[in-house]
Amino acid sequence: MKQEERDKIMLDRKIQDELRAVLGEDGFFVDPEDLASYSYDAFVREFTPDAVIVPRSTEEVSRIMKVAHREGIKIVARGAGTNLSGNAVARQGGMIISFTRMNRILEIDIRNRCAVVQPGVVNLVLQKEAKKRGFFYPPDPASMAVCTIGGNVALNAGGPRAVKYGVTRDYVMGLEVVLADGEIIRTGGKTVKNVSGYDLTRLLVGSEGTLGIVTEVTLRLIPLPQATKTLLALFSSVEEVAETVSAIVSAGIVPTTLELMDRVIIDVIRDVGGANFPPNAAALLLIEVDGDEESVEKQGQKVAAFCRERGAVQVDAAETQEEADRLWQARRSVGGAIYKVTPSLLVEDAVVPVSELPVMIRRIGELSKKYNLKVGVLAHAGDGNLHPDIMTDVKNAEEMERVEKFIHDMYEEVIALGGTLSGEHGIGIGKEKYMGLEFSERTLDLMRGIKRVFDPKNILNPGSFL
Amino acid sequence: MKQEERDKIMLDRKIQDELRAVLGEDGFFVDPEDLASYSYDAFVREFTPDAVIVPRSTEEVSRIMKVAHREGIKIVARGAGTNLSGNAVARQGGMIISFTRMNRILEIDIRNRCAVVQPGVVNLVLQKEAKKRGFFYPPDPASMAVCTIGGNVALNAGGPRAVKYGVTRDYVMGLEVVLADGEIIRTGGKTVKNVSGYDLTRLLVGSEGTLGIVTEVTLRLIPLPQATKTLLALFSSVEEVAETVSAIVSAGIVPTTLELMDRVIIDVIRDVGGANFPPNAAALLLIEVDGDEESVEKQGQKVAAFCRERGAVQVDAAETQEEADRLWQARRSVGGAIYKVTPSLLVEDAVVPVSELPVMIRRIGELSKKYNLKVGVLAHAGDGNLHPDIMTDVKNAEEMERVEKFIHDMYEEVIALGGTLSGEHGIGIGKEKYMGLEFSERTLDLMRGIKRVFDPKNILNPGSFL
């Protein structure tokens, strides 16, 4: 956007005063140094917002939205800014709503197995509070120590445990939502079953902040599994891993996690001293099973046998929590390790049917060779969700052209295999241009129509995938 | 509707010929005797359609919808007509699409743990086919031996197993849909994770045939549990049962089913000789647990102990499949038994948070006394889903007035307790007038807006809850 256009939408004094009156001095920011820290998220592009507002209540969000709607000010809701698709930045200017002050767990209701939380609650905080009471909130995005439930709902966040436990959508029972014009509605509630009217709850989950501002979330909790067992299997080829995963899935075994890492990732971790792998380890599968004490032992042995039969060069099973933590260390150190060897990292997010995992991994290898790029593959393999990690430098224009081509070809292949553009990161800025690969123009028109019903002035996270 | 109005929308000869050309003589019916059997469903009201069409393919559905859209002919999709909310009848005339000829299981894809089916596939047929391959399709509406997947999707059908395994929505991965104007779109696919664009799949599930005609469904399958254990606990009061259920749920035990029957139902079954209960049995809880062999034994013992601690006068555990069938017999005989003692049956469908189950059951008892009605309570108690069975005579106008008042007061109480108007039967004809209890006018406007986006001419199951 050109500077003249930006100036036009900058907030005039009168509106600033009006918003400040709602939010107080400590809830409204327009100073460049304050705005700077809200100009980026975990995606690679930066946009400085015109203001940042930090409401304390649904009531304040509603009052702000009334002003924004009247004035046509764009609004982007933001949790911890960990998202990888550019959904927490003000692409077209306007205001960022930050939920750092709406971060309370309002209730953990054991009798109805649910929690009622504000959007700014950190995922791991909720997990820990539920655990104290013997209950479990399964969705575990990699950023769970900082990312918020509001962001999880907006992006329908998943994580390693999704293979057994599903994604955020599967846990959202009800929402309180402030609409574009400030009106407050509620959807769903504390009942698991609900077929009354259209399912607005699940329409809002994963809508990337484009349909409404979520101000309260009712989440289903499940009983905490008694025991967990972690295994690490090393293979001499990624194809063997992919075949093993496919075999485990079709045998009807449901591990809690089935995390795959390929040779590129393993080498990076080895190079930065993140873990000690034998030299013939070219691919790795990190497996967790959970359940009753006895069933966990059995499942573990079954999975280990599967791995050995399919060529694993080494299978380690953790006997203690410390050993489990050691096995997880490699997986957890990936992000940090990669940033030590590359200036920029693009984490892609694609899903293929599990049966196509071997094909897709091979294809990613071919494409990275073709475009001469360093691409590692991490995958939540059990549900066919691949995260190709493109190690690049966004300042290298020539390389970025090759990156673009690689990404395009990759998603073309993903769709050809019956997959989808995103499993858990969302479309956002990065992938809007590929929507036409997955959806017909008519389907996109239906989505645009829904957007207009909720947000006729197009002020909620505009410039998104629609 | 008056006869003059009906005549206006009757199909003219030219359109009849056009439709017959698409469908063939054996796919298009306008004779009164053919129409008669499509004039009712399991709800209590009858409406004769203008025509019944029986397509063989998505292509044919698309061609029919093009004609219907052009001519403004109303369309109601129908599976087996077992639904209890009046959703499978032509309330405003027009044509019924029957899916009896689109009843093939197209694929059971074990590698991706899913099935691809046409809408006319009978639920139990799919369950059996999946079971043969060691897999499980859990949704089990009471009518599963005849009801179809298309109807299950339209109403988001549940069933006894929903307490552990969820409802139809939790298994729908993808859809093929013919839109109101005949265009064909696809949503979702064979991937479990998908956060690409708005979740049209789950918006369509439970939309009661108002947004599109589903012509193909991709359903998730899960591994078949190794073992099942059935228990029947008899109590001397329904309050004890409700408290037991609430205690089981908050203790973190997840039985597969937790079916409750109150004294009225038990007496009916006893009277018609459907089962032999001791005289002090005033309420019953039918429990099923599943999982590994060992875990099933343990769970069964735990649940039995819970029941005894809370006052069960008798707890029977089935040791064989025959014994389990015998325990289920009472539950399965309810429908038949009730029709022996009453001319008409209204099966209501309400959900409250599980913690409110004791309150709600008490309240239903009070209301049936107040309005002098015979109302039995069946409940999928584990998820707070109540089916009050109103035994009445729809031809008795005076009694029907009291029935109306009872239903109104009951749903008012349900909503006051944080519940919802429908857990698995849908809104349809019966409950449209109560939508204002659960939803604000604004929320209903959003739903109406969505309806207009999908069906601007309002030809799909019109006169529904919007």
HADDOCK unambig.tbl for C-alpha pairs under 7 A between the chains (distance, minus, plus):
assign (segid A and resid 110 and name CA) (segid B and resid 250 and name CA) 5.54 0.50 0.50
assign (segid A and resid 111 and name CA) (segid B and resid 246 and name CA) 6.67 0.50 0.50
assign (segid A and resid 111 and name CA) (segid B and resid 249 and name CA) 6.73 0.50 0.50
assign (segid A and resid 111 and name CA) (segid B and resid 250 and name CA) 4.68 0.50 0.50
assign (segid A and resid 111 and name CA) (segid B and resid 355 and name CA) 5.58 0.50 0.50
assign (segid A and resid 112 and name CA) (segid B and resid 353 and name CA) 6.18 0.50 0.50
assign (segid A and resid 112 and name CA) (segid B and resid 354 and name CA) 5.74 0.50 0.50
assign (segid A and resid 112 and name CA) (segid B and resid 355 and name CA) 6.00 0.50 0.50
assign (segid A and resid 113 and name CA) (segid B and resid 250 and name CA) 6.78 0.50 0.50
assign (segid A and resid 156 and name CA) (segid B and resid 195 and name CA) 6.52 0.50 0.50
assign (segid A and resid 185 and name CA) (segid B and resid 443 and name CA) 6.63 0.50 0.50
assign (segid A and resid 189 and name CA) (segid B and resid 418 and name CA) 6.83 0.50 0.50
assign (segid A and resid 190 and name CA) (segid B and resid 353 and name CA) 5.54 0.50 0.50
assign (segid A and resid 190 and name CA) (segid B and resid 418 and name CA) 6.91 0.50 0.50
assign (segid A and resid 191 and name CA) (segid B and resid 351 and name CA) 6.67 0.50 0.50
assign (segid A and resid 191 and name CA) (segid B and resid 352 and name CA) 6.18 0.50 0.50
assign (segid A and resid 191 and name CA) (segid B and resid 353 and name CA) 5.06 0.50 0.50
assign (segid A and resid 191 and name CA) (segid B and resid 419 and name CA) 6.46 0.50 0.50
assign (segid A and resid 192 and name CA) (segid B and resid 383 and name CA) 6.40 0.50 0.50
assign (segid A and resid 193 and name CA) (segid B and resid 423 and name CA) 4.81 0.50 0.50
assign (segid A and resid 194 and name CA) (segid B and resid 420 and name CA) 6.39 0.50 0.50
assign (segid A and resid 194 and name CA) (segid B and resid 422 and name CA) 5.91 0.50 0.50
assign (segid A and resid 194 and name CA) (segid B and resid 423 and name CA) 4.50 0.50 0.50
assign (segid A and resid 194 and name CA) (segid B and resid 424 and name CA) 6.98 0.50 0.50
assign (segid A and resid 195 and name CA) (segid B and resid 156 and name CA) 6.54 0.50 0.50
assign (segid A and resid 195 and name CA) (segid B and resid 206 and name CA) 5.95 0.50 0.50
assign (segid A and resid 195 and name CA) (segid B and resid 422 and name CA) 5.42 0.50 0.50
assign (segid A and resid 195 and name CA) (segid B and resid 423 and name CA) 5.31 0.50 0.50
assign (segid A and resid 195 and name CA) (segid B and resid 424 and name CA) 5.90 0.50 0.50
assign (segid A and resid 195 and name CA) (segid B and resid 426 and name CA) 5.68 0.50 0.50
assign (segid A and resid 196 and name CA) (segid B and resid 420 and name CA) 6.77 0.50 0.50
assign (segid A and resid 196 and name CA) (segid B and resid 421 and name CA) 5.90 0.50 0.50
assign (segid A and resid 196 and name CA) (segid B and resid 422 and name CA) 5.28 0.50 0.50
assign (segid A and resid 196 and name CA) (segid B and resid 426 and name CA) 6.14 0.50 0.50
assign (segid A and resid 196 and name CA) (segid B and resid 427 and name CA) 6.16 0.50 0.50
assign (segid A and resid 197 and name CA) (segid B and resid 207 and name CA) 6.97 0.50 0.50
assign (segid A and resid 198 and name CA) (segid B and resid 203 and name CA) 6.37 0.50 0.50
assign (segid A and resid 198 and name CA) (segid B and resid 206 and name CA) 6.82 0.50 0.50
assign (segid A and resid 198 and name CA) (segid B and resid 207 and name CA) 5.70 0.50 0.50
assign (segid A and resid 198 and name CA) (segid B and resid 447 and name CA) 6.41 0.50 0.50
assign (segid A and resid 199 and name CA) (segid B and resid 203 and name CA) 5.63 0.50 0.50
assign (segid A and resid 202 and name CA) (segid B and resid 202 and name CA) 6.71 0.50 0.50
assign (segid A and resid 203 and name CA) (segid B and resid 198 and name CA) 6.37 0.50 0.50
assign (segid A and resid 203 and name CA) (segid B and resid 199 and name CA) 5.64 0.50 0.50
assign (segid A and resid 203 and name CA) (segid B and resid 203 and name CA) 6.22 0.50 0.50
assign (segid A and resid 206 and name CA) (segid B and resid 195 and name CA) 5.97 0.50 0.50
assign (segid A and resid 206 and name CA) (segid B and resid 198 and name CA) 6.82 0.50 0.50
assign (segid A and resid 207 and name CA) (segid B and resid 197 and name CA) 6.97 0.50 0.50
assign (segid A and resid 207 and name CA) (segid B and resid 198 and name CA) 5.71 0.50 0.50
assign (segid A and resid 223 and name CA) (segid B and resid 252 and name CA) 4.85 0.50 0.50
assign (segid A and resid 246 and name CA) (segid B and resid 111 and name CA) 6.67 0.50 0.50
assign (segid A and resid 249 and name CA) (segid B and resid 111 and name CA) 6.71 0.50 0.50
assign (segid A and resid 250 and name CA) (segid B and resid 110 and name CA) 5.54 0.50 0.50
assign (segid A and resid 250 and name CA) (segid B and resid 111 and name CA) 4.67 0.50 0.50
assign (segid A and resid 250 and name CA) (segid B and resid 113 and name CA) 6.78 0.50 0.50
assign (segid A and resid 252 and name CA) (segid B and resid 223 and name CA) 4.86 0.50 0.50
assign (segid A and resid 351 and name CA) (segid B and resid 191 and name CA) 6.69 0.50 0.50
assign (segid A and resid 352 and name CA) (segid B and resid 191 and name CA) 6.20 0.50 0.50
assign (segid A and resid 353 and name CA) (segid B and resid 112 and name CA) 6.17 0.50 0.50
assign (segid A and resid 353 and name CA) (segid B and resid 190 and name CA) 5.55 0.50 0.50
assign (segid A and resid 353 and name CA) (segid B and resid 191 and name CA) 5.07 0.50 0.50
assign (segid A and resid 354 and name CA) (segid B and resid 112 and name CA) 5.73 0.50 0.50
assign (segid A and resid 355 and name CA) (segid B and resid 111 and name CA) 5.59 0.50 0.50
assign (segid A and resid 355 and name CA) (segid B and resid 112 and name CA) 6.00 0.50 0.50
assign (segid A and resid 383 and name CA) (segid B and resid 192 and name CA) 6.42 0.50 0.50
assign (segid A and resid 418 and name CA) (segid B and resid 189 and name CA) 6.85 0.50 0.50
assign (segid A and resid 418 and name CA) (segid B and resid 190 and name CA) 6.93 0.50 0.50
assign (segid A and resid 419 and name CA) (segid B and resid 191 and name CA) 6.46 0.50 0.50
assign (segid A and resid 420 and name CA) (segid B and resid 194 and name CA) 6.39 0.50 0.50
assign (segid A and resid 420 and name CA) (segid B and resid 196 and name CA) 6.79 0.50 0.50
assign (segid A and resid 421 and name CA) (segid B and resid 196 and name CA) 5.92 0.50 0.50
assign (segid A and resid 422 and name CA) (segid B and resid 194 and name CA) 5.92 0.50 0.50
assign (segid A and resid 422 and name CA) (segid B and resid 195 and name CA) 5.43 0.50 0.50
assign (segid A and resid 422 and name CA) (segid B and resid 196 and name CA) 5.28 0.50 0.50
assign (segid A and resid 423 and name CA) (segid B and resid 193 and name CA) 4.81 0.50 0.50
assign (segid A and resid 423 and name CA) (segid B and resid 194 and name CA) 4.52 0.50 0.50
assign (segid A and resid 423 and name CA) (segid B and resid 195 and name CA) 5.30 0.50 0.50
assign (segid A and resid 424 and name CA) (segid B and resid 194 and name CA) 6.98 0.50 0.50
assign (segid A and resid 424 and name CA) (segid B and resid 195 and name CA) 5.89 0.50 0.50
assign (segid A and resid 426 and name CA) (segid B and resid 195 and name CA) 5.68 0.50 0.50
assign (segid A and resid 426 and name CA) (segid B and resid 196 and name CA) 6.14 0.50 0.50
assign (segid A and resid 427 and name CA) (segid B and resid 196 and name CA) 6.16 0.50 0.50
assign (segid A and resid 443 and name CA) (segid B and resid 185 and name CA) 6.62 0.50 0.50
assign (segid A and resid 446 and name CA) (segid B and resid 453 and name CA) 6.49 0.50 0.50
assign (segid A and resid 446 and name CA) (segid B and resid 454 and name CA) 6.88 0.50 0.50
assign (segid A and resid 447 and name CA) (segid B and resid 198 and name CA) 6.43 0.50 0.50
assign (segid A and resid 449 and name CA) (segid B and resid 453 and name CA) 5.65 0.50 0.50
assign (segid A and resid 450 and name CA) (segid B and resid 450 and name CA) 5.94 0.50 0.50
assign (segid A and resid 450 and name CA) (segid B and resid 453 and name CA) 6.85 0.50 0.50
assign (segid A and resid 453 and name CA) (segid B and resid 446 and name CA) 6.48 0.50 0.50
assign (segid A and resid 453 and name CA) (segid B and resid 449 and name CA) 5.65 0.50 0.50
assign (segid A and resid 453 and name CA) (segid B and resid 450 and name CA) 6.83 0.50 0.50
assign (segid A and resid 454 and name CA) (segid B and resid 446 and name CA) 6.88 0.50 0.50
